Amino acid sequence: MEEFSTKGILEAIKSKRTYASEGPVITRIAFFENATLRVDCSSCVACHLRSFPSGSGLSVYPAQGQAFAETFVFDLATGGYRLGENIVIVLQDEYGRRAWSGSIPVNIKVSPVIE
């Protein structure tokens, strides 16, 4: 249950359901079995994924010809091999304002391709 009380806020922080923002709104972050990560948000011009402790990152932009997007999809099958143990999602709107997710633990296993 979501509640706007001290208890509810502390529980949201503990369960990593909070984020910081200068303007953009994060509405959903979801991992899928097909090795994709989807971020739903307010209209933004870019979405960046930063990995720690490796320091690597991936960026996704709106489709060609589009100035904004409200959904960004990361293909972790091609770029996920560089990710560390935790990621942070960073959104950027047209005014340069950003939103940062809390640290999200990831467990990406890479299996060898056998032909």
C-alpha positions as CSV (number, residue, x, y, z in Angstrom):
1,M,0.0,0.0,0.0
2,E,1.3,3.4,-0.9
3,E,0.8,6.1,1.7
4,F,2.2,9.6,2.1
5,S,3.4,9.3,5.7
6,T,6.7,8.9,7.3
7,K,6.3,5.2,7.4
8,G,5.2,5.0,3.8
9,I,8.1,7.2,2.6
10,L,10.7,5.2,4.5
11,E,9.2,2.0,3.1
12,A,9.4,3.3,-0.4
13,I,13.1,4.3,0.1
14,K,13.9,0.9,1.6
15,S,12.3,-0.9,-1.3
16,K,14.0,1.4,-3.9
17,R,10.7,2.9,-5.3
18,T,11.9,6.5,-5.1
19,Y,13.8,8.8,-7.5
20,A,15.1,12.4,-7.5
21,S,14.0,14.9,-10.2
22,E,14.5,18.4,-11.5
23,G,11.4,18.0,-13.7
24,P,11.1,14.7,-15.6
25,V,8.8,12.0,-14.2
26,I,9.7,8.3,-14.1
27,T,6.5,6.3,-14.3
28,R,7.9,2.7,-14.7
29,I,11.2,0.8,-14.9
30,A,10.8,-2.8,-16.0
31,F,13.2,-5.6,-16.9
32,F,12.0,-8.3,-19.4
33,E,13.1,-11.8,-20.1
34,N,14.1,-10.9,-23.7
35,A,17.0,-8.9,-22.2
36,T,15.4,-5.5,-22.5
37,L,15.0,-2.8,-20.0
38,R,12.0,-0.4,-20.5
39,V,11.7,3.1,-19.0
40,D,8.4,4.9,-19.2
41,C,8.4,8.6,-18.4
42,S,7.2,12.1,-19.2
43,S,8.4,13.5,-22.5
44,C,12.2,13.4,-22.6
45,V,15.0,13.8,-25.1
46,A,17.3,11.1,-23.7
47,C,17.5,8.3,-21.3
48,H,20.9,7.1,-19.9
49,L,21.8,4.0,-18.0
50,R,24.8,4.3,-15.8
51,S,26.4,1.2,-14.2
52,F,28.4,0.9,-11.0
53,P,31.0,0.0,-10.0
54,S,32.1,-0.5,-13.7
55,G,31.2,3.1,-14.7
56,S,30.0,1.9,-18.1
57,G,26.8,3.2,-19.6
58,L,24.3,3.1,-22.4
59,S,22.1,5.8,-23.9
60,V,18.9,5.7,-25.8
61,Y,17.3,8.6,-27.7
62,P,13.9,9.1,-29.4
63,A,13.3,7.4,-32.7
64,Q,14.8,9.2,-35.7
65,G,12.6,12.2,-36.7
66,Q,11.1,12.4,-33.2
67,A,12.1,15.1,-30.7
68,F,10.7,13.4,-27.6
69,A,9.9,10.0,-26.3
70,E,7.9,8.7,-23.3
71,T,9.3,5.2,-23.6
72,F,12.9,4.2,-23.9
73,V,14.1,0.6,-24.4
74,F,17.6,-0.7,-23.7
75,D,18.8,-3.8,-25.5
76,L,20.8,-5.5,-22.7
77,A,21.7,-8.4,-25.0
78,T,24.1,-6.3,-26.9
79,G,25.2,-3.7,-24.3
80,G,24.5,-5.4,-21.0
81,Y,27.7,-7.4,-20.9
82,R,29.5,-4.3,-19.6
83,L,27.1,-3.6,-16.7
84,G,28.2,-3.8,-13.1
85,E,26.2,-4.9,-10.1
86,N,24.0,-1.8,-9.9
87,I,22.5,0.7,-12.4
88,V,21.0,4.2,-12.2
89,I,18.6,5.5,-14.8
90,V,19.0,9.2,-15.8
91,L,16.3,10.9,-17.9
92,Q,16.8,14.3,-19.5
93,D,14.1,16.7,-20.7
94,E,14.3,19.4,-23.4
95,Y,15.4,22.0,-20.8
96,G,18.3,19.9,-19.6
97,R,16.6,19.0,-16.4
98,R,17.2,15.4,-15.2
99,A,15.7,12.7,-13.1
100,W,17.7,9.9,-11.4
101,S,16.5,6.6,-10.2
102,G,17.8,5.1,-7.1
103,S,20.4,2.4,-7.4
104,I,18.9,-0.7,-9.0
105,P,20.7,-4.0,-8.4
106,V,21.0,-6.2,-11.5
107,N,22.0,-9.7,-12.1
108,I,22.8,-10.2,-15.7
109,K,24.2,-13.6,-16.7
110,V,25.9,-14.0,-20.0
111,S,25.7,-17.5,-21.5
112,P,28.0,-18.6,-24.3
113,V,26.5,-19.1,-27.7
114,I,26.8,-22.7,-28.8
115,E,26.2,-23.4,-32.5
